[in-house]
Amino acid sequence: MVGDIHEVPVIDRMNTQYFVEVGIGTPAQYFKVVPDTGSSNLWAYSSNCKAIVCKTHNTYNADDSSTFEPEGEKFEILYGSGGISGLTSIDIATFADFPAEMTFGEIYKVNGATFLASPMDGIIGLAYDTISVNNLPTWLMASDLEDKSFGFYLHNNPEESYMTVPGFETEGYTLKGKHNVIE
């Protein structure tokens, strides 16, 4: 490894869904979120959400955070499997032991069976700010990290899967055909 890389455990659900843990608020409230390289926003279900999915997942309670700031802009994302909507809020989001004050989606409405079936409590978007809903900075951009890179290492044994933040592995894989394979 290069520099001060943090290894973040990746929860592997049958090689079909992957999750990491993110804390939001002070003290931190923890959420199992999808690390999504195809989106750019952080969102979590709100404790004020009335949807059934919110009754069966962890929810963010702004009243329990001393660093919460209301923002109140409309926040909505439509996915192929349904959608979420709510309002924006500002708080400290901690990922890989790195805090960042940021605006995120606090979700009040959920539409789609996929959200009910999945154990995810939200999503942390890792793509570029340019595609974020409401032009909000991503967690990576809001953080004080100089190195904004990351890597995923998904193994056949799910307990060995992890993500690196910041940085990526420079050893431990070889070129086999068209794909890099971790040995």
Secondary structure as GFF3:
##gff-version 3
##sequence-region A 1 183
A	DSSP	beta_strand	6	9	.	.	.	ID=ss1
A	DSSP	beta_strand	11	13	.	.	.	ID=ss2
A	DSSP	beta_strand	17	24	.	.	.	ID=ss3
A	DSSP	beta_strand	29	36	.	.	.	ID=ss4
A	DSSP	beta_strand	42	45	.	.	.	ID=ss5
A	DSSP	alpha_helix	52	55	.	.	.	ID=ss6
A	DSSP	three_ten_helix	62	64	.	.	.	ID=ss7
A	DSSP	beta_strand	69	79	.	.	.	ID=ss8
A	DSSP	beta_strand	82	95	.	.	.	ID=ss9
A	DSSP	beta_strand	98	111	.	.	.	ID=ss10
A	DSSP	alpha_helix	113	117	.	.	.	ID=ss11
A	DSSP	beta_strand	122	125	.	.	.	ID=ss12
A	DSSP	three_ten_helix	129	131	.	.	.	ID=ss13
A	DSSP	three_ten_helix	133	135	.	.	.	ID=ss14
A	DSSP	alpha_helix	139	142	.	.	.	ID=ss15
A	DSSP	beta_strand	151	153	.	.	.	ID=ss16
A	DSSP	three_ten_helix	158	160	.	.	.	ID=ss17
A	DSSP	beta_strand	162	165	.	.	.	ID=ss18
A	DSSP	beta_strand	173	176	.	.	.	ID=ss19
A	DSSP	beta_strand	179	182	.	.	.	ID=ss20
###
